[in-house]
Amino acid sequence: MTETAIEAAALSKRFGRRDKAALDGCAFRLPAGSVCAVVGPNGAGKSTLLSLAAGLARPTEGTLTVLGLAPAAARERIAYVAQDKPLHPQLTVADTLRFGRELNPGRWDARVAERVVEEGALEPDARIRTLSGGQRTRVALALALGKRPEVLLLDEPMADLDPLARHQLMAALMADAAEHGTTVVMSSHVVAELDGACDHLLLLGEGRVRLAGPLDEVLAAHTLVTGRADASLDPHTVVESRTTGRQLTALIRPSGPLADSWQTAAPTLEELVLAHLRAPQAPALRLDDVREAAV
């Protein structure tokens, strides 16, 4: 079996005794070296999951391991960029990178960190408090990549960047992950920016795992169909369907051959995700090779 980077078993997290669970009975397995997209609506549990994986919080129930260890025990091998990109406002860019080097002796890759900063045309003596949101994102990513992590956790990392900067940094992240075999786990609301970059999918909804597995396998398990509104889709699993006049369009999981009357197409990642978000009642699909003990 491929080495596991992150694995969850019956994972739940509640904040307060009576509050609804942010995560509820989640189980999944992420192979090492994967680039995983974590998607879902607001409140689905994406940030909570990444915080648990970073060792900043503990599960209420169940287990979560990173590189076979409790997250706190693997912290030196993990880098985490939170949504708010916490950086010391009075430090300069150069001081911030120096601080990263001192905190990570023996692991620090100054070449990578400096390249990320230089590609953003950031002045080394500029103070963090004077930088724009996108510039602070660059510094935070420089710190994360400079640590040379085995697992890189990114919570909405590109939200403050313009489209060109997002494209450039995404390319840099993917190239770095490919070169060093880094496992990247990245949440994002911009599904289009994940397409072509990620090879694994984890879709969360209401704190539960809705879809999980290699992206190509998850996509291949679904088909977009178009046909007459009165045509039957039995015995196939219908994720979502919409009727316009006499025509029906649906995302399904085929259970055998489709009738010739149906026009079919392969869904894109964005079409797949949006259909599942619009249909929270759709049955979950797990293709992530979770061990029996973790289910």
Secondary structure, 3 states (H helix, E strand, C coil): CCCEEEEEEEEEECCCCCCCCCEEEEEEEEECCCEEEEECCCCCCHHHHHHHHCCCCCCCEEEEEECCECCCCCHHHEEEECCCCCCCCCCEHHHHHHHHHHHCCCCCCHHHHHHHHHHCCCCCCCEHHHCCHHHHHHHHHHHHHHCCCCEEEEECCCCCCCHHHHHHHHHHHHHHHHHHCCEEEEECCCHHHHCCCCCEEEEEECCEEEEEEEHHHHHHCCEEEEEECCCCCCCCEEEEEEEECCEEEEEEECCCCCCCCCEEECCCHHHHHHHHHHCCCCCCEECCCCCHHHC
